[in-house]
């Protein structure tokens, strides 16, 4: 028998490291997307722009800060789901 059939393709350490890497990628990608989406929608709605007190921009910054945790969790979950489904096949 070949060795790769006896050894699992992904070890728990490898799964964890890949999940952390994808989590960090999600942590870096989702907050800027959220920031620009909230600002863009605010400008289209007319709530942001000249004459506003800056509340719209602060709301967008708070949404981006909240999206950091979500981005990390989403990236890690996507990685784990992909790796575990690939392992069963």
Backbone as CSV, one residue per row, in Angstrom:
resi,resn,N_x,N_y,N_z,CA_x,CA_y,CA_z,C_x,C_y,C_z
1,UNK,0.826,-1.190,0.000,0.000,0.000,0.000,0.863,1.243,0.000
2,UNK,0.344,2.235,-0.632,1.086,3.496,-0.663,0.972,4.199,0.679
3,UNK,2.002,4.969,0.970,2.063,5.648,2.259,0.965,6.704,2.407
4,UNK,0.612,7.409,1.328,-0.382,8.475,1.437,-1.775,7.927,1.735
5,UNK,-2.019,6.648,1.499,-3.305,6.061,1.874,-3.364,5.754,3.357
6,UNK,-2.216,5.493,3.952,-2.178,5.198,5.376,-2.209,6.463,6.219
7,UNK,-1.576,7.522,5.751,-1.503,8.773,6.488,-2.652,9.680,6.068
8,UNK,-3.274,10.376,7.007,-4.335,11.311,6.621,-3.755,12.476,5.821
9,UNK,-4.556,12.967,4.907,-4.103,14.058,4.046,-3.859,15.336,4.851
10,UNK,-4.779,15.622,5.751,-4.637,16.812,6.578,-4.582,16.403,8.039
11,UNK,-3.553,16.827,8.727,-3.455,16.593,10.162,-4.200,17.714,10.882
12,UNK,-4.559,17.512,12.146,-5.242,18.581,12.876,-4.426,19.876,12.936
13,UNK,-3.109,19.747,13.030,-2.268,20.947,13.044,-2.360,21.685,11.713
14,UNK,-2.331,20.932,10.618,-2.431,21.547,9.300,-3.789,22.217,9.105
15,UNK,-4.853,21.558,9.565,-6.188,22.159,9.462,-6.273,23.451,10.264
16,UNK,-5.687,23.440,11.448,-5.725,24.632,12.300,-4.931,25.776,11.690
17,UNK,-3.756,25.476,11.175,-2.935,26.531,10.573,-3.593,27.107,9.325
18,UNK,-4.196,26.238,8.501,-4.903,26.740,7.318,-6.101,27.595,7.721
19,UNK,-6.828,27.180,8.770,-7.973,27.962,9.240,-7.517,29.321,9.762
20,UNK,-6.387,29.352,10.471,-5.864,30.638,10.947,-5.448,31.539,9.790
21,UNK,-4.815,30.954,8.779,-4.405,31.747,7.624,-5.615,32.324,6.901
22,UNK,-6.616,31.491,6.645,-7.820,31.986,5.970,-8.573,32.977,6.855
23,UNK,-8.526,32.763,8.167,-9.147,33.717,9.082,-8.467,35.075,9.026
24,UNK,-7.145,35.075,8.939,-6.424,36.344,8.812,-6.710,37.025,7.480
25,UNK,-6.846,36.231,6.425,-7.204,36.821,5.132,-8.593,37.443,5.193
26,UNK,-9.529,36.761,5.837,-10.872,37.327,6.008,-10.851,38.561,6.881
27,UNK,-9.981,38.536,7.895,-9.841,39.682,8.791,-9.332,40.909,8.041
28,UNK,-8.496,40.692,7.030,-7.966,41.815,6.251,-8.897,42.243,5.122
29,UNK,-9.714,41.336,4.613,-10.519,41.645,3.432,-11.900,42.216,3.764
30,UNK,-12.564,41.706,4.776,-13.951,42.099,5.034,-14.119,43.518,5.594
31,UNK,-13.297,44.002,6.522,-13.511,45.355,7.043,-13.446,46.468,5.987
32,UNK,-12.470,46.486,5.052,-12.511,47.549,4.046,-13.739,47.456,3.138
33,UNK,-14.138,46.232,2.815,-15.343,46.081,2.000,-16.567,46.621,2.730
34,UNK,-16.664,46.327,4.020,-17.784,46.826,4.817,-17.752,48.346,4.911
35,UNK,-16.582,48.900,5.136,-16.444,50.354,5.249,-16.919,51.052,3.983
36,UNK,-16.427,50.592,2.832,-16.801,51.254,1.579,-18.264,51.005,1.220
37,UNK,-18.805,49.852,1.589,-20.210,49.580,1.324,-21.108,50.493,2.152
38,UNK,-20.806,50.646,3.438,-21.620,51.506,4.301,-21.496,52.972,3.870
39,UNK,-20.277,53.404,3.544,-20.110,54.791,3.086,-20.820,55.030,1.759
40,UNK,-20.699,54.076,0.846,-21.368,54.224,-0.448,-22.875,54.284,-0.312
41,UNK,-23.432,53.409,0.511,-24.885,53.436,0.709,-25.318,54.718,1.413
42,UNK,-24.512,55.199,2.358,-24.837,56.457,3.030,-24.821,57.638,2.079
43,UNK,-23.865,57.658,1.156,-23.809,58.753,0.184,-24.954,58.663,-0.811
44,UNK,-25.312,57.467,-1.208,-26.449,57.317,-2.122,-27.758,57.715,-1.457
45,UNK,-27.872,57.458,-0.180,-29.079,57.801,0.558,-29.130,59.303,0.864
46,UNK,-27.987,59.936,0.890,-27.930,61.372,1.179,-27.617,61.687,2.628
47,UNK,-27.321,60.688,3.425,-27.039,60.916,4.838,-25.598,61.364,5.058
48,UNK,-24.686,60.994,4.171,-23.284,61.362,4.306,-22.955,62.486,3.328
49,UNK,-21.843,63.119,3.554,-21.380,64.136,2.621,-21.240,65.483,3.303
50,UNK,-21.180,66.519,2.486,-21.005,67.870,3.014,-22.225,68.256,3.850
51,UNK,-21.957,68.819,5.011,-23.035,69.256,5.883,-23.410,68.239,6.949
52,UNK,-22.919,67.039,6.850,-23.221,66.061,7.904,-22.218,66.244,9.038
53,UNK,-22.586,65.801,10.223,-21.734,66.027,11.394,-20.668,64.952,11.563
54,UNK,-20.566,64.019,10.648,-19.563,62.973,10.743,-20.084,61.689,11.352
55,UNK,-21.349,61.678,11.676,-21.934,60.474,12.260,-21.949,59.307,11.285
56,UNK,-22.126,59.618,10.007,-22.149,58.562,9.001,-20.776,57.902,8.890
57,UNK,-19.743,58.712,8.903,-18.392,58.169,8.820,-18.039,57.360,10.057
58,UNK,-18.481,57.803,11.222,-18.219,57.052,12.445,-19.002,55.742,12.460
59,UNK,-20.197,55.759,11.917,-20.970,54.524,11.800,-20.291,53.532,10.872
60,UNK,-19.745,54.049,9.777,-19.026,53.177,8.846,-17.768,52.612,9.495
61,UNK,-17.071,53.419,10.281,-15.876,52.932,10.971,-16.239,51.882,12.009
62,UNK,-17.346,52.067,12.710,-17.770,51.079,13.704,-18.195,49.781,13.017
63,UNK,-18.858,49.872,11.890,-19.239,48.667,11.143,-17.993,47.915,10.678
64,UNK,-16.968,48.636,10.270,-15.718,47.995,9.844,-15.025,47.323,11.025
65,UNK,-15.050,47.950,12.205,-14.454,47.324,13.383,-15.189,46.046,13.774
66,UNK,-16.499,46.075,13.693,-17.283,44.883,14.008,-17.032,43.795,12.973
67,UNK,-16.793,44.180,11.733,-16.573,43.204,10.661,-15.239,42.474,10.800
68,UNK,-14.335,42.968,11.627,-13.062,42.258,11.798,-13.277,40.892,12.430
69,UNK,-14.101,40.839,13.464,-14.374,39.562,14.128,-15.130,38.642,13.179
70,UNK,-16.114,39.186,12.491,-16.887,38.383,11.541,-16.011,37.884,10.407
71,UNK,-15.109,38.723,9.925,-14.219,38.327,8.836,-13.302,37.194,9.228
72,UNK,-12.773,37.247,10.445,-11.906,36.174,10.913,-12.685,34.867,11.034
73,UNK,-13.853,34.931,11.646,-14.672,33.736,11.809,-15.137,33.162,10.495
74,UNK,-15.511,34.026,9.570,-15.963,33.571,8.255,-14.833,32.913,7.476
75,UNK,-13.657,33.512,7.490,-12.515,32.929,6.788,-12.115,31.580,7.359
76,UNK,-12.090,31.482,8.692,-11.732,30.214,9.326,-12.786,29.145,9.052
77,UNK,-14.052,29.520,9.088,-15.120,28.549,8.826,-15.081,28.053,7.385
78,UNK,-14.845,28.945,6.453,-14.754,28.538,5.042,-13.608,27.557,4.850
79,UNK,-12.473,27.836,5.473,-11.325,26.943,5.354,-11.616,25.568,5.933
80,UNK,-12.202,25.531,7.120,-12.499,24.242,7.748,-13.522,23.443,6.953
81,UNK,-14.551,24.101,6.470,-15.571,23.403,5.682,-14.965,22.837,4.404
82,UNK,-14.163,23.646,3.727,-13.529,23.160,2.479,-12.612,21.975,2.750
83,UNK,-11.784,22.072,3.784,-10.833,21.005,4.065,-11.527,19.732,4.541
84,UNK,-12.540,19.855,5.360,-13.226,18.656,5.843,-14.049,17.998,4.750
85,UNK,-14.640,18.777,3.858,-15.361,18.177,2.738,-14.410,17.516,1.769
86,UNK,-13.266,18.118,1.545,-12.260,17.548,0.646,-11.692,16.254,1.226
87,UNK,-11.616,16.167,2.533,-11.078,14.988,3.193,-11.999,13.773,3.041
88,UNK,-13.311,14.000,3.025,-14.263,12.899,2.916,-14.326,12.317,1.514
89,UNK,-14.015,13.122,0.528,-14.133,12.658,-0.852,-13.029,11.722,-1.216
